[in-house]
Amino acid sequence: MDIIARDRKLLLFIEVKTRREGGRIRGLDAVNREKQGLIERGANAWLKQLGTRELPWRFDVIEVIVAEGQKPRINHIKDVF
C-alpha cells in the first residue's frame, strides 16, 4: 500500500495507481485479489504495530490518470474491498 492516513478517527489504507489516459487497464482494475491480499497483510501488520484492532478502517484506491500536456486527474475510490 502506498499511503496510510487518518480521516478523523478512521484509518485509511490507500493504494495509488497511475495510468495513461485511454489505457487498457484502469488503475482500480490493477488492484486484483493478489494485490488486495498484500494490502490486507500490510494493514494487519500496521494494526498490530499500533497494538489495537479497535480503530475503524477502510481500503481505498486513488487513480491518477495522466495525459500528455494536461494536468493529472485524480479519482479517489473509497471502501474498495
PDB file of N, CA, C and O in Angstrom, chain B, residues numbered from 101:
ATOM      1  N   MET B 101       0.844  -1.166   0.000  1.00  0.00           N
ATOM      2  CA  MET B 101       0.000   0.000   0.000  1.00  0.00           C
ATOM      3  C   MET B 101       0.885   1.221   0.000  1.00  0.00           C
ATOM      4  O   MET B 101       2.017   1.192   0.483  1.00  0.00           O
ATOM      5  N   ASP B 102       0.360   2.280  -0.540  1.00  0.00           N
ATOM      6  CA  ASP B 102       1.173   3.466  -0.757  1.00  0.00           C
ATOM      7  C   ASP B 102       1.002   4.541   0.307  1.00  0.00           C
ATOM      8  O   ASP B 102       1.947   5.259   0.635  1.00  0.00           O
ATOM      9  N   ILE B 103      -0.206   4.645   0.842  1.00  0.00           N
ATOM     10  CA  ILE B 103      -0.485   5.708   1.817  1.00  0.00           C
ATOM     11  C   ILE B 103      -1.273   5.120   2.978  1.00  0.00           C
ATOM     12  O   ILE B 103      -2.208   4.341   2.790  1.00  0.00           O
ATOM     13  N   ILE B 104      -0.873   5.511   4.177  1.00  0.00           N
ATOM     14  CA  ILE B 104      -1.664   5.237   5.373  1.00  0.00           C
ATOM     15  C   ILE B 104      -1.993   6.600   5.957  1.00  0.00           C
ATOM     16  O   ILE B 104      -1.094   7.388   6.253  1.00  0.00           O
ATOM     17  N   ALA B 105      -3.280   6.877   6.123  1.00  0.00           N
ATOM     18  CA  ALA B 105      -3.707   8.205   6.544  1.00  0.00           C
ATOM     19  C   ALA B 105      -4.835   8.100   7.562  1.00  0.00           C
ATOM     20  O   ALA B 105      -5.391   7.025   7.788  1.00  0.00           O
ATOM     21  N   ARG B 106      -5.155   9.220   8.160  1.00  0.00           N
ATOM     22  CA  ARG B 106      -6.291   9.292   9.079  1.00  0.00           C
ATOM     23  C   ARG B 106      -7.282  10.320   8.555  1.00  0.00           C
ATOM     24  O   ARG B 106      -6.897  11.372   8.043  1.00  0.00           O
ATOM     25  N   ASP B 107      -8.533  10.007   8.687  1.00  0.00           N
ATOM     26  CA  ASP B 107      -9.627  10.946   8.438  1.00  0.00           C
ATOM     27  C   ASP B 107     -10.442  10.950   9.719  1.00  0.00           C
ATOM     28  O   ASP B 107     -11.337  10.129   9.917  1.00  0.00           O
ATOM     29  N   ARG B 108     -10.109  11.888  10.570  1.00  0.00           N
ATOM     30  CA  ARG B 108     -10.626  11.919  11.941  1.00  0.00           C
ATOM     31  C   ARG B 108     -10.235  10.616  12.629  1.00  0.00           C
ATOM     32  O   ARG B 108      -9.042  10.353  12.786  1.00  0.00           O
ATOM     33  N   LYS B 109     -11.190   9.793  13.045  1.00  0.00           N
ATOM     34  CA  LYS B 109     -10.859   8.543  13.739  1.00  0.00           C
ATOM     35  C   LYS B 109     -10.697   7.361  12.784  1.00  0.00           C
ATOM     36  O   LYS B 109     -10.313   6.271  13.208  1.00  0.00           O
ATOM     37  N   LEU B 110     -10.984   7.567  11.509  1.00  0.00           N
ATOM     38  CA  LEU B 110     -10.936   6.498  10.513  1.00  0.00           C
ATOM     39  C   LEU B 110      -9.520   6.344   9.967  1.00  0.00           C
ATOM     40  O   LEU B 110      -8.909   7.324   9.541  1.00  0.00           O
ATOM     41  N   LEU B 111      -8.998   5.123   9.979  1.00  0.00           N
ATOM     42  CA  LEU B 111      -7.674   4.830   9.441  1.00  0.00           C
ATOM     43  C   LEU B 111      -7.838   4.379   7.991  1.00  0.00           C
ATOM     44  O   LEU B 111      -8.622   3.472   7.708  1.00  0.00           O
ATOM     45  N   LEU B 112      -7.103   5.007   7.075  1.00  0.00           N
ATOM     46  CA  LEU B 112      -7.221   4.712   5.650  1.00  0.00           C
ATOM     47  C   LEU B 112      -5.968   4.017   5.156  1.00  0.00           C
ATOM     48  O   LEU B 112      -4.854   4.478   5.401  1.00  0.00           O
ATOM     49  N   PHE B 113      -6.155   2.902   4.456  1.00  0.00           N
ATOM     50  CA  PHE B 113      -5.081   2.193   3.773  1.00  0.00           C
ATOM     51  C   PHE B 113      -5.339   2.402   2.280  1.00  0.00           C
ATOM     52  O   PHE B 113      -6.341   1.930   1.743  1.00  0.00           O
ATOM     53  N   ILE B 114      -4.423   3.116   1.616  1.00  0.00           N
ATOM     54  CA  ILE B 114      -4.685   3.581   0.258  1.00  0.00           C
ATOM     55  C   ILE B 114      -3.629   3.063  -0.713  1.00  0.00           C
ATOM     56  O   ILE B 114      -2.428   3.168  -0.463  1.00  0.00           O
ATOM     57  N   GLU B 115      -4.094   2.512  -1.810  1.00  0.00           N
ATOM     58  CA  GLU B 115      -3.231   2.093  -2.916  1.00  0.00           C
ATOM     59  C   GLU B 115      -3.376   3.135  -4.021  1.00  0.00           C
ATOM     60  O   GLU B 115      -4.494   3.504  -4.381  1.00  0.00           O
ATOM     61  N   VAL B 116      -2.258   3.609  -4.560  1.00  0.00           N
ATOM     62  CA  VAL B 116      -2.273   4.605  -5.627  1.00  0.00           C
ATOM     63  C   VAL B 116      -1.825   3.936  -6.923  1.00  0.00           C
ATOM     64  O   VAL B 116      -0.782   3.283  -6.965  1.00  0.00           O
ATOM     65  N   LYS B 117      -2.613   4.102  -7.969  1.00  0.00           N
ATOM     66  CA  LYS B 117      -2.298   3.541  -9.281  1.00  0.00           C
ATOM     67  C   LYS B 117      -2.340   4.646 -10.327  1.00  0.00           C
ATOM     68  O   LYS B 117      -3.330   5.366 -10.452  1.00  0.00           O
ATOM     69  N   THR B 118      -1.256   4.765 -11.071  1.00  0.00           N
ATOM     70  CA  THR B 118      -1.163   5.770 -12.130  1.00  0.00           C
ATOM     71  C   THR B 118      -1.291   5.083 -13.482  1.00  0.00           C
ATOM     72  O   THR B 118      -0.648   4.065 -13.738  1.00  0.00           O
ATOM     73  N   ARG B 119      -2.117   5.644 -14.331  1.00  0.00           N
ATOM     74  CA  ARG B 119      -2.340   5.097 -15.669  1.00  0.00           C
ATOM     75  C   ARG B 119      -2.423   6.226 -16.675  1.00  0.00           C
ATOM     76  O   ARG B 119      -2.782   7.355 -16.342  1.00  0.00           O
ATOM     77  N   ARG B 120      -2.080   5.896 -17.923  1.00  0.00           N
ATOM     78  CA  ARG B 120      -2.229   6.865 -19.017  1.00  0.00           C
ATOM     79  C   ARG B 120      -3.693   6.919 -19.458  1.00  0.00           C
ATOM     80  O   ARG B 120      -4.407   5.916 -19.441  1.00  0.00           O
ATOM     81  N   GLU B 121      -4.106   8.106 -19.847  1.00  0.00           N
ATOM     82  CA  GLU B 121      -5.457   8.303 -20.391  1.00  0.00           C
ATOM     83  C   GLU B 121      -5.665   7.340 -21.552  1.00  0.00           C
ATOM     84  O   GLU B 121      -4.814   7.238 -22.435  1.00  0.00           O
ATOM     85  N   GLY B 122      -6.787   6.636 -21.555  1.00  0.00           N
ATOM     86  CA  GLY B 122      -7.116   5.728 -22.650  1.00  0.00           C
ATOM     87  C   GLY B 122      -6.405   4.395 -22.592  1.00  0.00           C
ATOM     88  O   GLY B 122      -6.464   3.619 -23.546  1.00  0.00           O
ATOM     89  N   GLY B 123      -5.728   4.115 -21.477  1.00  0.00           N
ATOM     90  CA  GLY B 123      -5.035   2.834 -21.332  1.00  0.00           C
ATOM     91  C   GLY B 123      -6.002   1.666 -21.262  1.00  0.00           C
ATOM     92  O   GLY B 123      -7.198   1.843 -21.031  1.00  0.00           O
ATOM     93  N   ARG B 124      -5.467   0.472 -21.465  1.00  0.00           N
ATOM     94  CA  ARG B 124      -6.311  -0.730 -21.489  1.00  0.00           C
ATOM     95  C   ARG B 124      -6.857  -1.087 -20.109  1.00  0.00           C
ATOM     96  O   ARG B 124      -8.001  -1.524 -19.980  1.00  0.00           O
ATOM     97  N   ILE B 125      -6.029  -0.896 -19.075  1.00  0.00           N
ATOM     98  CA  ILE B 125      -6.439  -1.303 -17.727  1.00  0.00           C
ATOM     99  C   ILE B 125      -6.509  -0.089 -16.820  1.00  0.00           C
ATOM    100  O   ILE B 125      -5.556   0.683 -16.709  1.00  0.00           O
ATOM    101  N   ARG B 126      -7.623   0.059 -16.195  1.00  0.00           N
ATOM    102  CA  ARG B 126      -7.846   1.122 -15.234  1.00  0.00           C
ATOM    103  C   ARG B 126      -7.047   0.854 -13.967  1.00  0.00           C
ATOM    104  O   ARG B 126      -6.777  -0.303 -13.646  1.00  0.00           O
ATOM    105  N   GLY B 127      -6.668   1.886 -13.249  1.00  0.00           N
ATOM    106  CA  GLY B 127      -5.930   1.717 -12.004  1.00  0.00           C
ATOM    107  C   GLY B 127      -6.656   0.832 -11.008  1.00  0.00           C
ATOM    108  O   GLY B 127      -6.042  -0.029 -10.378  1.00  0.00           O
ATOM    109  N   LEU B 128      -7.956   1.034 -10.860  1.00  0.00           N
ATOM    110  CA  LEU B 128      -8.755   0.234  -9.940  1.00  0.00           C
ATOM    111  C   LEU B 128      -8.689  -1.250 -10.295  1.00  0.00           C
ATOM    112  O   LEU B 128      -8.614  -2.098  -9.406  1.00  0.00           O
ATOM    113  N   ASP B 129      -8.717  -1.562 -11.584  1.00  0.00           N
ATOM    114  CA  ASP B 129      -8.696  -2.956 -12.024  1.00  0.00           C
ATOM    115  C   ASP B 129      -7.363  -3.629 -11.725  1.00  0.00           C
ATOM    116  O   ASP B 129      -7.295  -4.856 -11.647  1.00  0.00           O
ATOM    117  N   ALA B 130      -6.311  -2.849 -11.557  1.00  0.00           N
ATOM    118  CA  ALA B 130      -4.991  -3.406 -11.246  1.00  0.00           C
ATOM    119  C   ALA B 130      -4.897  -3.869  -9.793  1.00  0.00           C
ATOM    120  O   ALA B 130      -3.953  -4.567  -9.423  1.00  0.00           O
ATOM    121  N   VAL B 131      -5.870  -3.483  -8.971  1.00  0.00           N
ATOM    122  CA  VAL B 131      -5.893  -3.927  -7.570  1.00  0.00           C
ATOM    123  C   VAL B 131      -6.718  -5.215  -7.530  1.00  0.00           C
ATOM    124  O   VAL B 131      -7.865  -5.234  -7.085  1.00  0.00           O
ATOM    125  N   ASN B 132      -6.093  -6.283  -8.009  1.00  0.00           N
ATOM    126  CA  ASN B 132      -6.755  -7.587  -8.092  1.00  0.00           C
ATOM    127  C   ASN B 132      -6.691  -8.308  -6.744  1.00  0.00           C
ATOM    128  O   ASN B 132      -6.205  -7.750  -5.760  1.00  0.00           O
ATOM    129  N   ARG B 133      -7.179  -9.537  -6.703  1.00  0.00           N
ATOM    130  CA  ARG B 133      -7.224 -10.300  -5.440  1.00  0.00           C
ATOM    131  C   ARG B 133      -5.837 -10.454  -4.818  1.00  0.00           C
ATOM    132  O   ARG B 133      -5.676 -10.339  -3.603  1.00  0.00           O
ATOM    133  N   GLU B 134      -4.846 -10.714  -5.658  1.00  0.00           N
ATOM    134  CA  GLU B 134      -3.477 -10.874  -5.142  1.00  0.00           C
ATOM    135  C   GLU B 134      -2.994  -9.572  -4.493  1.00  0.00           C
ATOM    136  O   GLU B 134      -2.429  -9.597  -3.400  1.00  0.00           O
ATOM    137  N   LYS B 135      -3.211  -8.455  -5.153  1.00  0.00           N
ATOM    138  CA  LYS B 135      -2.801  -7.161  -4.612  1.00  0.00           C
ATOM    139  C   LYS B 135      -3.592  -6.830  -3.354  1.00  0.00           C
ATOM    140  O   LYS B 135      -3.043  -6.279  -2.399  1.00  0.00           O
ATOM    141  N   GLN B 136      -4.877  -7.164  -3.349  1.00  0.00           N
ATOM    142  CA  GLN B 136      -5.703  -6.934  -2.162  1.00  0.00           C
ATOM    143  C   GLN B 136      -5.164  -7.716  -0.971  1.00  0.00           C
ATOM    144  O   GLN B 136      -5.147  -7.213   0.153  1.00  0.00           O
ATOM    145  N   GLY B 137      -4.723  -8.950  -1.218  1.00  0.00           N
ATOM    146  CA  GLY B 137      -4.153  -9.758  -0.143  1.00  0.00           C
ATOM    147  C   GLY B 137      -2.900  -9.128   0.441  1.00  0.00           C
ATOM    148  O   GLY B 137      -2.699  -9.144   1.655  1.00  0.00           O
ATOM    149  N   LEU B 138      -2.056  -8.574  -0.422  1.00  0.00           N
ATOM    150  CA  LEU B 138      -0.845  -7.889   0.055  1.00  0.00           C
ATOM    151  C   LEU B 138      -1.202  -6.654   0.875  1.00  0.00           C
ATOM    152  O   LEU B 138      -0.582  -6.382   1.903  1.00  0.00           O
ATOM    153  N   ILE B 139      -2.189  -5.919   0.421  1.00  0.00           N
ATOM    154  CA  ILE B 139      -2.626  -4.716   1.145  1.00  0.00           C
ATOM    155  C   ILE B 139      -3.202  -5.113   2.502  1.00  0.00           C
ATOM    156  O   ILE B 139      -2.921  -4.456   3.504  1.00  0.00           O
ATOM    157  N   GLU B 140      -4.001  -6.174   2.551  1.00  0.00           N
ATOM    158  CA  GLU B 140      -4.573  -6.644   3.817  1.00  0.00           C
ATOM    159  C   GLU B 140      -3.481  -7.078   4.787  1.00  0.00           C
ATOM    160  O   GLU B 140      -3.558  -6.788   5.981  1.00  0.00           O
ATOM    161  N   ARG B 141      -2.461  -7.774   4.277  1.00  0.00           N
ATOM    162  CA  ARG B 141      -1.340  -8.175   5.143  1.00  0.00           C
ATOM    163  C   ARG B 141      -0.636  -6.952   5.718  1.00  0.00           C
ATOM    164  O   ARG B 141      -0.315  -6.916   6.906  1.00  0.00           O
ATOM    165  N   GLY B 142      -0.398  -5.952   4.875  1.00  0.00           N
ATOM    166  CA  GLY B 142       0.231  -4.723   5.353  1.00  0.00           C
ATOM    167  C   GLY B 142      -0.624  -4.001   6.380  1.00  0.00           C
ATOM    168  O   GLY B 142      -0.109  -3.485   7.372  1.00  0.00           O
ATOM    169  N   ALA B 143      -1.932  -3.963   6.143  1.00  0.00           N
ATOM    170  CA  ALA B 143      -2.841  -3.313   7.086  1.00  0.00           C
ATOM    171  C   ALA B 143      -2.848  -4.052   8.424  1.00  0.00           C
ATOM    172  O   ALA B 143      -2.832  -3.420   9.480  1.00  0.00           O
ATOM    173  N   ASN B 144      -2.873  -5.376   8.384  1.00  0.00           N
ATOM    174  CA  ASN B 144      -2.846  -6.155   9.628  1.00  0.00           C
ATOM    175  C   ASN B 144      -1.557  -5.914  10.404  1.00  0.00           C
ATOM    176  O   ASN B 144      -1.577  -5.808  11.630  1.00  0.00           O
ATOM    177  N   ALA B 145      -0.436  -5.828   9.690  1.00  0.00           N
ATOM    178  CA  ALA B 145       0.843  -5.557  10.347  1.00  0.00           C
ATOM    179  C   ALA B 145       0.822  -4.166  10.987  1.00  0.00           C
ATOM    180  O   ALA B 145       1.319  -3.980  12.098  1.00  0.00           O
ATOM    181  N   TRP B 146       0.248  -3.200  10.284  1.00  0.00           N
ATOM    182  CA  TRP B 146       0.169  -1.845  10.815  1.00  0.00           C
ATOM    183  C   TRP B 146      -0.699  -1.813  12.077  1.00  0.00           C
ATOM    184  O   TRP B 146      -0.319  -1.204  13.077  1.00  0.00           O
ATOM    185  N   LEU B 147      -1.858  -2.466  12.030  1.00  0.00           N
ATOM    186  CA  LEU B 147      -2.747  -2.504  13.198  1.00  0.00           C
ATOM    187  C   LEU B 147      -2.080  -3.223  14.369  1.00  0.00           C
ATOM    188  O   LEU B 147      -2.248  -2.824  15.522  1.00  0.00           O
ATOM    189  N   LYS B 148      -1.335  -4.266  14.078  1.00  0.00           N
ATOM    190  CA  LYS B 148      -0.605  -4.983  15.132  1.00  0.00           C
ATOM    191  C   LYS B 148       0.432  -4.062  15.770  1.00  0.00           C
ATOM    192  O   LYS B 148       0.595  -4.054  16.990  1.00  0.00           O
ATOM    193  N   GLN B 149       1.131  -3.287  14.941  1.00  0.00           N
ATOM    194  CA  GLN B 149       2.135  -2.357  15.459  1.00  0.00           C
ATOM    195  C   GLN B 149       1.485  -1.281  16.326  1.00  0.00           C
ATOM    196  O   GLN B 149       2.078  -0.835  17.308  1.00  0.00           O
ATOM    197  N   LEU B 150       0.276  -0.864  15.971  1.00  0.00           N
ATOM    198  CA  LEU B 150      -0.448   0.117  16.786  1.00  0.00           C
ATOM    199  C   LEU B 150      -0.953  -0.489  18.092  1.00  0.00           C
ATOM    200  O   LEU B 150      -1.259   0.228  19.044  1.00  0.00           O
ATOM    201  N   GLY B 151      -1.035  -1.817  18.124  1.00  0.00           N
ATOM    202  CA  GLY B 151      -1.489  -2.502  19.335  1.00  0.00           C
ATOM    203  C   GLY B 151      -2.987  -2.523  19.508  1.00  0.00           C
ATOM    204  O   GLY B 151      -3.477  -2.750  20.614  1.00  0.00           O
ATOM    205  N   THR B 152      -3.734  -2.290  18.433  1.00  0.00           N
ATOM    206  CA  THR B 152      -5.191  -2.317  18.520  1.00  0.00           C
ATOM    207  C   THR B 152      -5.800  -2.657  17.169  1.00  0.00           C
ATOM    208  O   THR B 152      -5.245  -2.334  16.118  1.00  0.00           O
ATOM    209  N   ARG B 153      -6.949  -3.315  17.218  1.00  0.00           N
ATOM    210  CA  ARG B 153      -7.754  -3.522  16.016  1.00  0.00           C
ATOM    211  C   ARG B 153      -9.098  -2.810  16.188  1.00  0.00           C
ATOM    212  O   ARG B 153     -10.031  -3.012  15.412  1.00  0.00           O
ATOM    213  N   GLU B 154      -9.169  -1.981  17.212  1.00  0.00           N
ATOM    214  CA  GLU B 154     -10.421  -1.294  17.540  1.00  0.00           C
ATOM    215  C   GLU B 154     -10.651  -0.039  16.697  1.00  0.00           C
ATOM    216  O   GLU B 154     -11.755   0.506  16.700  1.00  0.00           O
ATOM    217  N   LEU B 155      -9.642   0.423  15.983  1.00  0.00           N
ATOM    218  CA  LEU B 155      -9.818   1.592  15.128  1.00  0.00           C
ATOM    219  C   LEU B 155     -10.675   1.239  13.919  1.00  0.00           C
ATOM    220  O   LEU B 155     -10.488   0.179  13.321  1.00  0.00           O
ATOM    221  N   PRO B 156     -11.613   2.108  13.552  1.00  0.00           N
ATOM    222  CA  PRO B 156     -12.324   1.871  12.292  1.00  0.00           C
ATOM    223  C   PRO B 156     -11.372   2.144  11.124  1.00  0.00           C
ATOM    224  O   PRO B 156     -10.574   3.080  11.176  1.00  0.00           O
ATOM    225  N   TRP B 157     -11.457   1.326  10.071  1.00  0.00           N
ATOM    226  CA  TRP B 157     -10.538   1.457   8.941  1.00  0.00           C
ATOM    227  C   TRP B 157     -11.242   1.083   7.652  1.00  0.00           C
ATOM    228  O   TRP B 157     -12.315   0.481   7.651  1.00  0.00           O
ATOM    229  N   ARG B 158     -10.591   1.466   6.536  1.00  0.00           N
ATOM    230  CA  ARG B 158     -11.115   1.074   5.226  1.00  0.00           C
ATOM    231  C   ARG B 158      -9.971   1.075   4.206  1.00  0.00           C
ATOM    232  O   ARG B 158      -8.903   1.644   4.434  1.00  0.00           O
ATOM    233  N   PHE B 159     -10.239   0.413   3.072  1.00  0.00           N
ATOM    234  CA  PHE B 159      -9.286   0.337   1.968  1.00  0.00           C
ATOM    235  C   PHE B 159      -9.793   1.208   0.818  1.00  0.00           C
ATOM    236  O   PHE B 159     -10.935   1.072   0.379  1.00  0.00           O
ATOM    237  N   ASP B 160      -8.933   2.097   0.339  1.00  0.00           N
ATOM    238  CA  ASP B 160      -9.263   2.989  -0.778  1.00  0.00           C
ATOM    239  C   ASP B 160      -8.256   2.796  -1.910  1.00  0.00           C
ATOM    240  O   ASP B 160      -7.166   2.259  -1.713  1.00  0.00           O
ATOM    241  N   VAL B 161      -8.643   3.241  -3.080  1.00  0.00           N
ATOM    242  CA  VAL B 161      -7.729   3.302  -4.226  1.00  0.00           C
ATOM    243  C   VAL B 161      -7.795   4.726  -4.779  1.00  0.00           C
ATOM    244  O   VAL B 161      -8.876   5.297  -4.927  1.00  0.00           O
ATOM    245  N   ILE B 162      -6.638   5.281  -5.076  1.00  0.00           N
ATOM    246  CA  ILE B 162      -6.577   6.570  -5.769  1.00  0.00           C
ATOM    247  C   ILE B 162      -6.003   6.302  -7.154  1.00  0.00           C
ATOM    248  O   ILE B 162      -4.890   5.796  -7.297  1.00  0.00           O
ATOM    249  N   GLU B 163      -6.787   6.653  -8.167  1.00  0.00           N
ATOM    250  CA  GLU B 163      -6.327   6.541  -9.552  1.00  0.00           C
ATOM    251  C   GLU B 163      -5.785   7.902  -9.980  1.00  0.00           C
ATOM    252  O   GLU B 163      -6.435   8.930  -9.790  1.00  0.00           O
ATOM    253  N   VAL B 164      -4.601   7.892 -10.554  1.00  0.00           N
ATOM    254  CA  VAL B 164      -4.024   9.092 -11.146  1.00  0.00           C
ATOM    255  C   VAL B 164      -4.003   8.844 -12.650  1.00  0.00           C
ATOM    256  O   VAL B 164      -3.337   7.923 -13.123  1.00  0.00           O
ATOM    257  N   ILE B 165      -4.733   9.666 -13.398  1.00  0.00           N
ATOM    258  CA  ILE B 165      -4.827   9.496 -14.850  1.00  0.00           C
ATOM    259  C   ILE B 165      -4.030  10.627 -15.502  1.00  0.00           C
ATOM    260  O   ILE B 165      -4.306  11.808 -15.291  1.00  0.00           O
ATOM    261  N   VAL B 166      -3.038  10.233 -16.296  1.00  0.00           N
ATOM    262  CA  VAL B 166      -2.178  11.237 -16.933  1.00  0.00           C
ATOM    263  C   VAL B 166      -2.388  11.238 -18.449  1.00  0.00           C
ATOM    264  O   VAL B 166      -2.593  10.197 -19.074  1.00  0.00           O
ATOM    265  N   ALA B 167      -2.330  12.441 -19.013  1.00  0.00           N
ATOM    266  CA  ALA B 167      -2.409  12.630 -20.458  1.00  0.00           C
ATOM    267  C   ALA B 167      -1.392  13.701 -20.812  1.00  0.00           C
ATOM    268  O   ALA B 167      -1.245  14.697 -20.102  1.00  0.00           O
ATOM    269  N   GLU B 168      -0.706  13.489 -21.894  1.00  0.00           N
ATOM    270  CA  GLU B 168       0.341  14.417 -22.297  1.00  0.00           C
ATOM    271  C   GLU B 168      -0.207  15.838 -22.459  1.00  0.00           C
ATOM    272  O   GLU B 168      -1.233  16.061 -23.101  1.00  0.00           O
ATOM    273  N   GLY B 169       0.507  16.787 -21.858  1.00  0.00           N
ATOM    274  CA  GLY B 169       0.132  18.186 -21.977  1.00  0.00           C
ATOM    275  C   GLY B 169      -1.004  18.621 -21.070  1.00  0.00           C
ATOM    276  O   GLY B 169      -1.460  19.760 -21.159  1.00  0.00           O
ATOM    277  N   GLN B 170      -1.474  17.726 -20.188  1.00  0.00           N
ATOM    278  CA  GLN B 170      -2.582  18.054 -19.286  1.00  0.00           C
ATOM    279  C   GLN B 170      -2.182  17.769 -17.843  1.00  0.00           C
ATOM    280  O   GLN B 170      -1.273  16.984 -17.573  1.00  0.00           O
ATOM    281  N   LYS B 171      -2.881  18.423 -16.929  1.00  0.00           N
ATOM    282  CA  LYS B 171      -2.676  18.134 -15.513  1.00  0.00           C
ATOM    283  C   LYS B 171      -3.237  16.747 -15.219  1.00  0.00           C
ATOM    284  O   LYS B 171      -4.261  16.367 -15.788  1.00  0.00           O
ATOM    285  N   PRO B 172      -2.588  15.988 -14.345  1.00  0.00           N
ATOM    286  CA  PRO B 172      -3.139  14.672 -13.976  1.00  0.00           C
ATOM    287  C   PRO B 172      -4.512  14.825 -13.322  1.00  0.00           C
ATOM    288  O   PRO B 172      -4.769  15.794 -12.607  1.00  0.00           O
ATOM    289  N   ARG B 173      -5.383  13.855 -13.579  1.00  0.00           N
ATOM    290  CA  ARG B 173      -6.696  13.804 -12.927  1.00  0.00           C
ATOM    291  C   ARG B 173      -6.631  12.771 -11.807  1.00  0.00           C
ATOM    292  O   ARG B 173      -5.975  11.737 -11.935  1.00  0.00           O
ATOM    293  N   ILE B 174      -7.315  13.066 -10.718  1.00  0.00           N
ATOM    294  CA  ILE B 174      -7.317  12.196  -9.548  1.00  0.00           C
ATOM    295  C   ILE B 174      -8.732  11.662  -9.341  1.00  0.00           C
ATOM    296  O   ILE B 174      -9.702  12.420  -9.369  1.00  0.00           O
ATOM    297  N   ASN B 175      -8.838  10.347  -9.133  1.00  0.00           N
ATOM    298  CA  ASN B 175     -10.115   9.706  -8.844  1.00  0.00           C
ATOM    299  C   ASN B 175      -9.943   8.904  -7.558  1.00  0.00           C
ATOM    300  O   ASN B 175      -9.258   7.882  -7.555  1.00  0.00           O
ATOM    301  N   HIS B 176     -10.554   9.355  -6.473  1.00  0.00           N
ATOM    302  CA  HIS B 176     -10.448   8.691  -5.161  1.00  0.00           C
ATOM    303  C   HIS B 176     -11.654   7.765  -4.984  1.00  0.00           C
ATOM    304  O   HIS B 176     -12.793   8.224  -4.902  1.00  0.00           O
ATOM    305  N   ILE B 177     -11.391   6.469  -4.929  1.00  0.00           N
ATOM    306  CA  ILE B 177     -12.453   5.471  -4.794  1.00  0.00           C
ATOM    307  C   ILE B 177     -12.392   4.933  -3.373  1.00  0.00           C
ATOM    308  O   ILE B 177     -11.403   4.317  -2.975  1.00  0.00           O
ATOM    309  N   LYS B 178     -13.441   5.165  -2.621  1.00  0.00           N
ATOM    310  CA  LYS B 178     -13.475   4.815  -1.202  1.00  0.00           C
ATOM    311  C   LYS B 178     -14.067   3.425  -0.982  1.00  0.00           C
ATOM    312  O   LYS B 178     -14.929   2.964  -1.731  1.00  0.00           O
ATOM    313  N   ASP B 179     -13.575   2.777   0.069  1.00  0.00           N
ATOM    314  CA  ASP B 179     -14.124   1.489   0.527  1.00  0.00           C
ATOM    315  C   ASP B 179     -14.180   0.463  -0.589  1.00  0.00           C
ATOM    316  O   ASP B 179     -15.240  -0.089  -0.886  1.00  0.00           O
ATOM    317  N   VAL B 180     -13.026   0.209  -1.209  1.00  0.00           N
ATOM    318  CA  VAL B 180     -12.937  -0.627  -2.397  1.00  0.00           C
ATOM    319  C   VAL B 180     -13.201  -2.099  -2.096  1.00  0.00           C
ATOM    320  O   VAL B 180     -13.912  -2.768  -2.846  1.00  0.00           O
ATOM    321  N   PHE B 181     -12.640  -2.602  -1.017  1.00  0.00           N
ATOM    322  CA  PHE B 181     -12.856  -4.016  -0.668  1.00  0.00           C
ATOM    323  C   PHE B 181     -12.836  -4.211   0.819  1.00  0.00           C
ATOM    324  O   PHE B 181     -13.001  -5.333   1.297  1.00  0.00           O
TER     325      PHE B 181
END
